[in-house]
């Protein structure tokens, strides 16, 4: 009980910190036209339920395995930062992993994208990468205190750009019952996690973040992969700091040269 009470109280700071990465609030829409309202503004669970809830393990597997193929929905939303077509929507693979290679000026970051956890997020990421959406873009935001993330995926470099479409959250959010209190209890996003920038409002687009050290966050950010190699590059970038301090643009410019998709 004491552990749950502590993590419930701890949710406020990390939620607000990553919300700042979204470049908007419930009263505004970002450049994609998608409202950036924080998940916390949904109707919360009863306080007694929250205090009894245990943190959700975002590093675990789905409770129920998905079928081998699923259908995905990508809704048009605002203007695209770059011209792209919508990802495929039918018979999207929902098993296994696929590799991705992020080429930075500083070196290479190797990813494993988990289609069994979040097939629609992986499908979107792969589609955008294959259309060169991420090529010659900067990672515009770094957080270095409390939570430890590098945020990328916006060609405008402002934190407000997107692909002109949005899609719903997947794992772990779709494993939670909102009235259970689980969605409001901070958990740990482990070092190496790759997740979508969203707060449970179903406005995922192209922006994603890489966790370079264990970070306390509410379980409302879709996990779709892990870093296999190259995380030390991001740690070195983080060591250079941000402007302004602790959360802002990396002092060392981080440019994605390309993202290559493997098999």
Buried (B, 14 or more C-beta within 10 A) or exposed (E): EEEBEEBBEBBEBBBEBBBBBBBBBEEEBBBBBBBBBBBBEBEBBEEEBBBBBEBBEBEEEBEEEBEEEBEBEBEEBBEBBBEBEBBBBEEBBBBBBBBBBBBBEBEEBBBBBBBBBBBBBBBBBBBBBEBEBBBEBBBBBBBBEBBBBBBBBBBBBBBBBBBBBBBBBBBBBEBBEBEBBBBBBBBBBBBBBBBBBBBBBBBBBBBBBBBBBEBBBBBBBBBBBBBBBBBEBBBEBBEEBBEEEEBBBBBBBBBBBBBEBEE
